[in-house]
Structure formats: C-alpha cells, structure tokens
C-alpha cells in the first residue's frame, strides 16, 4: 500500500491539471521519444555515411547557429502574438524533415533533413518552458516542471531502446551490419510515426485559450529586455553548454569507438541511464527545498567536472557506464530547477525571450562551440583531451552560478519577488 502511494498521488495530480497542461505532457512524451531516437542514431548515421568526427561536430552545431540568427526576434514575436503559430509551424517542419530522413539515403538530403528536424525540435524546446509556465500555477510549477523532466527521461529510455533495437532487427532481416546506413535509417521510420502521432496533441495545445500573449506591447519594444538580468543568468549557461556539448554530442561515438559497441548495446546502456534519471528527477523539488534552488543547481553542475574527467581516461566499460549514469543523474536533477529559476527570474512578458535566449546561448555552447571544440581536440588528443577540457567548463559553470546567484530568492521558494540587482 505504501509503495503505491507515490503513483496514486501522481495519477491524482495529473487528473487535476488543466487540459492544456495534459496536452502539453502528452505531446512532450511522444516528441521526446522521437527526439531520443534521433539523438541516439544521428551521429552513428553520419559516421556510417562516411563523415569524420570533426565534420559530425560541425553538423551538430548548425541548428544552434541557425537559431542564433533568429532567436531573440523569434521569441519577441512569440511573446507579442502568442505561441500558436510557432508551435504549429515547428510541428509541421518536424514531420516533413523526419519523413525525408526515413526515406532518403542521399548524403545531402540526409544532412539537410537532419538539420531541419533538429531546428524544429529546438524551437519546440524553446517554447516548452514559457508554455508550461503559462498553463500552471506558482504553487504547482516546480513539481510539474520536475514531472515533465522525468517524462522526458522516460521518453529517452524508450527512444534509446527503439533506436538501438530497430537497426539490430533490420540488420538481421537484411543479413547486414547494424552499423550500416540502411539499418540505422530504419530507426527514422519509427521516429516519423511518433512525430506524426504527437501532432494532434500539439494542435489541441496550440488552440488552448491560455496560450495568448502575456502582454501586447509596441513593436519597437520587441527586443527590449532586462539586459543585465538576462546576461547574468545566461553566462553560466553558456559555460555549461560548452562543457556539455564537448561530451554529450560524442557519447554514442565514444562508446562505439572506444569500446567497439553497436547501436543495440549503446541504446540499451543509454536506456538504463534514462530510466534511472527519470526516477531521480522527481526528487528535484525535495533536494531544492533542503539545499535551496541556487545551491542545488550550482553544486550539481560542479559535480559534473570530476565525472567527465574520469570518463576521459577510463578504459573499462562497466566503470565508465556507471560514471556515465552518475553524471547524467546529477546534471539532470538540476535541469527542471534551472528552467523554473529562469521563468521566475524575469517578468512574465519576457519569459519566451529568456527561454529563447537561454536555448540560443546554451545551444551555441551545446550545439556550436562544444562539438566544434571537441572535434578539434579529438583530432589532437583523442577523448582524453576533449573530455578533460569539458570537465573544466562544468566546474566553471557551477562556480559561476553559485557566485552570481547566492543571494537570490524566488517566488516558488518563499513567496517573495526575486532579489533586485
């Protein structure tokens, strides 16, 4: 009886949510499974097509660089006219791009479709935090962001299993290698079906009455934001993004090239990590209440440094996998808290712009500078050099966050406005 209490509370809490919040969570689950399949097999697919690690790093950077040029104007318009048009447009782009990936084996088409799919996911991710903030109450916001993060890791678990198992099954049928381009491309079929299945939920979410502009303001004010507050919040995110980008973009290739694994075992390893992360992420509100939101975020970012540094030199697979799991849990325990922190740190009318600026800045590190720098360093010193530098950025990010926000208190923590600068 006692063991089932958390699940009963979770079901009761889900039923009590607004229809828009339920639509959001359903859409998020499906598109996140599709995204996890893409994340697992993209680098492996590009490698199978004959691209080097350095070129793959460039491919990983392209969506972030594209968003860099349109980010703040896009977010300003979303804050002004509402999120509906942007949600539907990004969903349509994701469907078309995933379909091309599933059907086309031409290298140029594959690269363009992959970039378009990644860009559409980035835009949907940008809007996710302000949309969820708008359809929730302050009292439930931290818990719901944690639930959404946990669902994302359940989706990652399922996506990793599917993304790894489907190429293995396709290879057995075709009597070919599971690392071949044709076998890996079969995973994109499942990705397309999931993307299509998510669209009805996205359409209903986009039609929600609550997704209206938070405040209609003159066009000349579209790019006017609290610059100091934005810069203060975004700088640690840039450092963290660079460190994470140097590591995360190459984790599949790390397991394949250092330990000789194929997509099936890689997917299984990452799926177990996703399961553990989905469970532990639900503890984010409790840890935050005990340590405070700022300390929790900063200390967990700092914890990533020694873990990534250890992965740089380990040659034993079981130990490397264990450390991979610990790093993943620690960094993703702070992720929903970071989202809440940002949404409460600025005025409601600037949330989409902060979410976009955060995605752009973190994406420049995670999807731009990080993979580019990592690929460059791998050519010269392998994963040892690249992951060691990555660890340094994790350390800088956490210490910077603790230094900048050690005195800030948020409404969800104690009912007061954030500290003034």
C-alpha positions in Angstrom: 0.0 0.0 0.0 2.7 2.5 1.0 4.8 1.6 -2.0 2.0 2.5 -4.4 1.2 5.9 -2.8 3.6 8.0 -5.0 1.9 6.5 -8.1 -1.6 7.2 -6.8 -0.5 10.8 -6.0 0.9 11.2 -9.4 -2.3 10.0 -11.1 -4.4 12.3 -8.9 -2.1 15.2 -9.7 -2.3 14.5 -13.4 -6.1 14.5 -13.4 -6.1 17.8 -11.5 -4.0 19.5 -14.2 -5.6 21.8 -16.8 -6.4 20.3 -20.2 -3.7 22.4 -21.7 -1.1 21.0 -19.3 -2.2 17.5 -20.0 -2.0 18.1 -23.8 1.5 19.5 -23.3 2.7 16.5 -21.3 1.2 14.0 -23.9 2.8 15.9 -26.8 6.1 16.2 -24.9 6.3 12.5 -24.2 5.8 11.5 -27.9 8.0 14.1 -29.4 10.7 13.4 -26.8 10.7 9.7 -27.8 11.2 10.7 -31.4 13.9 13.1 -30.3 15.7 10.4 -28.3 15.8 8.1 -31.4 17.2 10.9 -33.4 19.8 11.8 -30.7 20.9 8.1 -30.4 21.4 7.3 -34.1 22.2 10.7 -35.8 26.0 10.7 -35.2 26.2 6.9 -35.9 24.2 7.5 -39.1 26.5 10.4 -40.2 29.6 8.2 -39.4 28.1 5.3 -41.5 27.6 7.8 -44.4 31.4 8.4 -44.2 31.7 11.7 -42.3 34.6 12.2 -39.9 34.1 13.1 -36.2 35.2 16.7 -36.9 32.6 17.1 -39.7 29.9 15.5 -37.5 30.8 18.1 -34.8 30.1 20.8 -37.4 26.7 19.2 -38.3 25.8 19.2 -34.6 26.5 22.9 -34.5 24.3 24.0 -37.4 20.9 24.2 -35.7 22.3 26.2 -32.9 24.0 28.6 -35.3 20.7 29.0 -37.3 18.8 29.8 -34.1 21.5 32.3 -33.1 20.5 34.5 -36.0 16.7 34.4 -35.5 16.5 33.6 -31.7 15.5 36.9 -30.0 13.4 38.3 -32.8 11.5 35.0 -32.9 11.0 35.0 -29.1 9.9 38.6 -29.1 7.2 37.9 -31.7 6.1 34.8 -29.7 5.7 36.9 -26.6 3.8 39.5 -28.5 1.4 37.4 -30.7 1.3 34.2 -28.7 2.8 30.7 -29.3 0.2 29.1 -31.6 1.7 29.9 -35.0 5.2 28.9 -33.8 4.1 25.6 -32.3 2.2 24.5 -35.4 4.9 25.6 -37.8 7.6 23.8 -35.9 5.5 20.7 -35.7 4.9 20.6 -39.4 8.6 21.1 -40.1 9.4 18.2 -37.8 7.0 15.9 -39.7 8.4 16.7 -43.1 12.0 16.5 -42.1 11.6 13.2 -40.3 9.8 11.7 -43.3 12.7 12.7 -45.6 15.2 11.2 -43.2 13.3 7.9 -43.2 13.1 7.7 -47.0 16.2 9.4 -48.4 19.6 7.8 -48.4 21.4 10.7 -50.3 24.0 12.3 -48.1 23.0 15.9 -48.9 19.3 15.3 -48.3 20.1 13.5 -45.1 22.1 16.3 -43.7 19.5 19.0 -44.7 16.6 17.0 -43.3 18.5 16.2 -40.0 19.3 19.9 -39.6 15.7 20.9 -40.2 14.4 18.2 -37.7 16.9 19.4 -35.1 15.9 23.0 -35.6 12.2 22.3 -35.2 12.9 20.4 -32.0 15.0 23.3 -30.8 12.1 25.8 -31.4 9.6 23.5 -29.7 12.0 23.2 -26.7 12.3 27.0 -26.6 8.6 27.4 -26.3 8.2 24.5 -23.9 9.2 26.4 -20.7 7.1 29.5 -21.3 4.1 27.5 -22.4 4.3 25.2 -19.4 4.8 28.3 -17.1 1.7 29.9 -18.6 -0.6 27.0 -18.1 0.5 26.3 -14.5 0.1 27.9 -11.1 3.0 29.1 -9.0 2.3 26.5 -6.3 2.5 23.5 -8.7 5.2 24.9 -11.1 8.3 23.3 -9.6 6.6 19.9 -9.2 5.2 20.0 -12.7 8.5 21.0 -14.3 10.1 18.1 -12.5 7.3 15.7 -13.8 7.9 17.0 -17.3 11.6 16.4 -17.0 11.0 13.0 -15.6 8.7 12.2 -18.5 11.4 13.4 -20.9 13.7 10.8 -19.4 11.1 8.1 -19.7 10.8 9.1 -23.3 14.6 8.9 -23.7 14.6 5.4 -22.2 12.0 4.3 -24.8 13.7 6.2 -27.6 17.1 4.7 -26.8 15.6 1.2 -26.7 13.8 1.7 -30.0 16.7 3.5 -31.7 19.1 0.7 -30.7 16.8 -2.3 -31.3 15.4 -1.3 -34.7 18.7 -1.2 -36.6 19.7 -4.5 -35.0 16.4 -6.1 -36.2 16.7 -4.6 -39.6 20.3 -5.9 -39.9 19.2 -9.4 -39.1 16.5 -9.3 -41.7 18.8 -7.9 -44.4 21.8 -10.0 -43.2 23.9 -6.8 -42.9 25.7 -4.9 -40.2 23.6 -2.9 -37.7 26.1 -0.1 -38.1 25.3 0.3 -41.8 23.5 3.4 -43.0 20.5 1.4 -44.3 20.0 -0.4 -41.0 20.3 2.8 -39.0 17.9 4.6 -41.3 15.1 2.2 -40.3 15.1 3.8 -36.9 14.0 7.0 -38.6 10.7 5.3 -39.7 9.7 4.9 -36.0 10.8 8.5 -35.3 8.5 9.7 -38.1 5.5 7.7 -36.8 6.0 9.1 -33.3 6.3 12.7 -34.6 3.1 12.3 -36.6 1.3 10.8 -33.6 2.3 13.9 -31.5 0.7 16.4 -33.8 -2.9 16.1 -32.7 -1.9 16.9 -29.1 0.2 19.8 -30.4 -2.8 21.2 -32.4 -5.1 21.0 -29.3 -2.4 22.6 -27.2 -1.9 25.4 -29.7 -5.7 26.0 -29.6 -5.7 26.4 -25.8 -7.2 29.8 -24.7 -4.4 30.2 -22.2 -1.7 30.5 -24.8 -2.5 34.1 -25.6 0.2 36.8 -25.4 1.2 37.6 -21.8 1.3 41.3 -22.7 0.7 43.1 -26.0 3.4 45.8 -26.4 4.6 48.1 -29.2 6.8 46.6 -32.0 9.6 49.0 -31.0 9.7 47.2 -27.6 10.1 43.7 -29.1 13.8 43.4 -28.3 13.8 45.5 -25.1 14.6 43.2 -22.2 16.3 43.4 -18.8 19.7 43.1 -20.3 21.7 42.9 -17.1 19.4 40.2 -15.7 19.4 38.3 -18.9 23.2 38.4 -19.2 23.7 37.4 -15.5 21.5 34.3 -16.0 22.8 33.3 -19.4 26.6 33.4 -18.8 26.8 30.2 -16.6 24.5 28.5 -19.1 27.0 29.3 -21.9 29.8 27.7 -19.9 27.7 24.7 -19.1 26.6 24.4 -22.7 30.2 24.3 -24.0 31.2 21.6 -21.5 28.1 19.5 -22.1 28.5 19.9 -25.9 32.0 18.7 -25.8 30.8 15.5 -24.1 27.2 14.8 -24.9 27.4 15.1 -28.7 30.0 12.4 -28.8 28.8 9.9 -26.2 27.5 7.4 -28.8 30.7 7.6 -30.8 32.7 7.3 -27.5 31.0 4.1 -26.7 31.3 2.8 -30.3 34.9 3.8 -30.9 36.5 3.2 -27.5 34.6 0.0 -26.6 33.5 -1.3 -30.0 29.8 -1.3 -29.3 27.0 -1.3 -31.9 23.7 0.6 -31.9 21.8 -2.1 -29.9 24.1 -2.2 -26.8 24.6 1.6 -27.0 20.8 2.1 -26.9 20.4 -0.4 -24.0 23.1 1.4 -21.9 21.6 4.8 -22.5 18.1 3.5 -21.8 19.1 2.2 -18.4 20.6 5.7 -17.7 17.4 7.3 -18.8 15.3 5.1 -16.5 17.4 6.0 -13.5 17.3 9.7 -14.4 13.5 9.6 -14.9 13.1 8.3 -11.4 15.6 10.5 -9.6 14.5 13.7 -11.4 11.3 13.5 -9.4 13.4 14.3 -6.3 14.4 17.7 -7.6 11.7 19.6 -5.5 12.8 17.8 -2.3 16.5 18.5 -2.9 15.7 22.1 -3.8 13.8 22.6 -0.6 16.6 21.2 1.5 19.6 23.0 -0.1 17.9 25.9 -1.8 17.4 26.2 -5.5 20.6 28.1 -6.2 22.9 25.8 -4.3 21.3 22.7 -5.8 21.8 24.0 -9.3 25.3 25.1 -8.8 26.6 22.2 -6.8 25.2 19.6 -9.2 26.9 21.4 -12.1 30.2 21.3 -10.3 29.7 17.6 -9.7 29.9 17.0 -13.4 33.5 18.0 -13.6 35.3 15.1 -11.9 32.9 12.6 -13.5 33.5 13.7 -17.1 37.3 13.9 -16.3 37.2 10.3 -15.2 35.4 9.2 -18.4 38.3 10.8 -20.4 40.7 8.2 -19.2 38.7 5.1 -18.3 39.2 2.0 -20.5 36.9 -0.3 -18.5 33.4 -0.4 -19.9 31.4 -1.2 -16.7 33.1 1.5 -14.6 32.7 4.0 -17.5 29.0 3.2 -17.8 28.5 3.6 -14.0 30.1 7.1 -14.1 28.1 8.0 -17.2 24.9 7.2 -15.2 26.0 9.3 -12.1 26.9 12.3 -14.3 23.6 12.1 -16.1 21.5 11.9 -12.9 23.4 14.7 -11.2 23.1 17.1 -14.2 19.5 16.4 -14.9 18.4 16.6 -11.3 19.2 20.3 -11.6 17.7 20.8 -15.1 14.0 21.4 -14.1 15.2 23.7 -11.3 17.1 25.7 -13.8 14.0 26.1 -16.0 11.9 27.3 -13.1 14.7 29.6 -12.0 14.8 31.3 -15.4 11.0 31.6 -15.7 10.7 33.2 -12.3 13.8 35.3 -12.5 12.3 37.6 -15.3 8.9 39.3 -15.8 6.2 37.1 -17.3 6.2 39.2 -20.5 9.8 38.3 -21.1 9.7 34.6 -20.5 9.7 33.4 -24.1 12.6 35.8 -24.9 14.6 34.4 -21.9 13.7 30.8 -22.9 14.9 31.5 -26.4 18.0 33.4 -25.3 18.8 30.6 -22.9 18.3 28.0 -25.7 20.4 30.1 -28.1 23.2 30.7 -25.6 23.2 27.2 -24.3 22.8 25.9 -27.8 25.8 27.9 -29.0 27.8 26.0 -26.4 26.0 22.7 -26.5 25.5 22.5 -30.3 28.0 25.0 -31.6 31.3 25.7 -29.7 31.2 22.5 -27.7 31.1 19.9 -30.6 33.4 22.1 -32.8 36.0 22.4 -30.0 35.6 18.7 -29.0 36.1 17.5 -32.6 39.1 19.7 -33.0 40.7 18.5 -29.7 39.9 14.8 -30.5 42.0 15.0 -33.7 44.9 16.2 -31.5 44.5 14.3 -28.2 41.5 12.0 -28.5 38.7 11.7 -26.0 41.3 12.2 -23.1 42.0 15.8 -24.1 38.5 16.7 -25.3 36.7 15.4 -22.1 39.3 16.9 -19.8 38.6 20.4 -21.2 34.9 19.6 -21.0 35.3 18.9 -17.3 36.9 22.3 -16.8 33.8 24.0 -18.3 31.5 22.1 -16.0 33.4 23.3 -13.0 33.4 27.0 -14.2 29.7 26.9 -14.9 28.7 25.7 -11.4 31.1 28.0 -9.5 29.9 31.0 -11.6 26.2 30.2 -11.0 26.9 29.9 -7.2 28.8 33.2 -7.2 26.2 35.2 -9.2 23.0 33.9 -7.5 24.0 33.1 -4.0 21.6 35.8 -2.6 18.6 35.3 -5.0 15.3 34.0 -3.7 12.4 33.1 -6.0 8.6 33.3 -5.5 8.3 29.5 -5.5 10.8 29.3 -2.7 9.4 31.8 -0.2 6.6 33.8 -1.9 8.7 36.9 -2.4 9.9 38.7 -5.6 13.5 37.8 -6.7 16.2 39.9 -5.3 16.9 43.2 -7.1 20.2 43.6 -8.9 
